[in-house]
Amino acid sequence: MMNSAHTLSFDPIGPAELEMIGKAFQDELQRRALSRKSEEAEALAAKLIKAYQAGIRDDLGLSIVAGLS
């Protein structure tokens, strides 16, 4: 029987990556005039993190993802 902790692959988000995701998040919040505490902002943050984890690892790609909602 395999331990589920050994079967999961997890690539942590480091400080530089978090800064990149945060910049895309902040830029899109400003573009949409959204509050950081809004439901839309929470959904955007989740979308950006999911996109990063799915392999979108550059500023332009994350900015495009942010603008798609």
MOVEN-V426137 format. One record per backbone hydrogen bond with DSSP energy under -0.5 kcal/mol. NH is the residue of the N-H (numbers start at 1). CO is the residue of the C=O. Records with the same first field share a line. If there is no record, write none. Layout:
# MOVEN-V426137
NH = CO ; CO
This chain:
# MOVEN-V426137
6 = 3
7 = 3
8 = 4
10 = 8
12 = 10
14 = 12
18 = 14
19 = 15
20 = 16
21 = 17
22 = 18
23 = 19
24 = 20
25 = 21
26 = 22
27 = 23
28 = 24
29 = 25
30 = 26
31 = 27
32 = 28
33 = 29 ; 30
34 = 29
38 = 35
42 = 38
43 = 39
44 = 40
45 = 41
46 = 42
47 = 43
48 = 44
49 = 45
50 = 46
51 = 47
52 = 48
53 = 49
54 = 50
55 = 52
56 = 51
57 = 55
62 = 58
63 = 59
64 = 60
65 = 61
66 = 62
67 = 63
68 = 64 ; 65
69 = 66
